[in-house]
């Protein structure tokens, strides 16, 4: 049976994975850079690309070893081409191209967001189309309509901060460890999600787009206005109750905004399932409430297990499976990219307005 190698380096995680031709994951290895970027409270692009250079070979070697596969046994190589931090993308992308060229096997470039988008099907092969898929992470907040396995149509995207970015920045302001999103999810369980009122973002144009920068600003100014002072060195098990309440209220509003747009999209499009992917798809409140929304609309619902929500190479190889086995589709001439021009649902409505949209 064929064996395919996937490589991912779009941001701060270096990933390699081996899949067979049926899409079964034989190995998946990720080298995290959390300790590298924690002192800065966010990803430093130059440091990220340097550490990808250090990690790429050991990560690929480990993935091959765990799959009991010698380099000569690779049938094809796929790698993230973008969107992402271009310096980081180029490390894995160039390594994968060189490896494929040296082995004489096909090389397939993969759109990082599309890989996330299709990752629910990695573990839920029978999830029916058409589907609405929410891709939500530290750098992206997109909602897609997938009528089938062909390229998706963008329904909406964030105009400023992504949902994960809004969570991480709020956590940094409040003195929580990096990355902040998982800590908010954990600590918010001790708080009252209705203690602090945050207004839902609104678009005067009627657009379904997301906007999270206002929520982040409201939290910062609200804390200062009310004279609240986060602990300098917080004991995360003994925070002031107001801080637990603030985290719970803020998280609730982020989730409210995400699902508000999903609910509005469900009123516009006829679908059979709801799916979600990306790092923020690990959030326990978001997972629970998306399931409730799907149940209300009598839809099937799926999202990846946590290890396939965050950046990983298994989703990269899985997204490329349909292209492997056809040597003419090898794309060694492909270029990496930082943003992508998405086809939107407006094109399907028969108009030329905003038929394509470039977003990260």
Secondary structure by P-SEA (a helix, b strand, c coil): cbbbbbbbccccccccccccccccccbbbbbbccccccccccccaaaaaaaaaacaaaaaaaaaaaaccccccccbbbbbccccaaaaaaaaaaaaaaaaaaacbbbbbbcaaaaaaaccccccccccccbbbbbbcccbbbbbbbccccbbbbccccccccaaaaaaaaaaaaccccccaaaaaaaacccccccbbbbcccccccccccccaaaaaaaaaaaaaaccccccccccccccaaaaaaaaaaaaaaaaaaaaaaaaaaacccccbbbbbccccccaaaaaaaaaaaaaabbbbbbcccccccccaaaaaaaacccccccccccccccccccccccccccccccccccccccc
